[in-house]
Amino acid sequence: MSGAEPTTPTVPAQPYTEAERRAVYRAIEERRDMRHFAGGAVAPEVLQRLLRAAHHAPSVGFMQPWRFIRITRPALRQQLHEVVEAERLLTADALGVRREEFMRLKVQGVLDAAELLVVALADGREAHIFGRRTLPRMDLASAACAIQNLWLAARAEGLGMGWVSIFDPAALAALVGIPAGAEPIALLCLGPVHGFYEEPMLQQERWAQRAPLGDVVFDDVWGVASSVVAPAQG
């Protein structure tokens, strides 16, 4: 509103209780990209809570670029699985010497998870300039925040979630009617699991390892070790 006073904070900046803080950090540390699901169902009220958590994510310029498509038809789920499987084989071929190692990995739970969600970037995103003029990919960054919100909320609810990005975007878009200008970025497998991996699955399978914190945090200039990271964390 023209002439209005700038927004000022009104919610007290108090830390959470120790138990609340522990719960937040626990969800972050125990979140896993799940590939093994136990079938079952997600109660409608729980699914609504998770989607509300996703929709409360931050977004650059408050553009809220995320769109969620819940897959309810078994035949459509099977078609989506076939799109993923086709790309899985192409990805394996592109990996060369690691092809067989990759083919032994379970890379998705499209058919096994209780719920399947397609996440897409909305059309019309070019109209959002605030925060995107020099960094147009902030639409993707914003949608990733929504996915992370959903992931952490799912972990707090005792549900597993896996982000599948192995698919041909055009083929997936055609199956679920995504309009021109919009863009699919994820298939989310969501539902009950028998248990969570003790460590990230790809680390557990020795595909890759988490980098030391000291390798990714710098002071002032790229490559200068940060004083905030203890040597033991480096």
Order of alpha helices (4+ residues) and beta strands (2+ residues): alpha-alpha-beta-alpha-alpha-beta-alpha-beta-alpha-beta-alpha
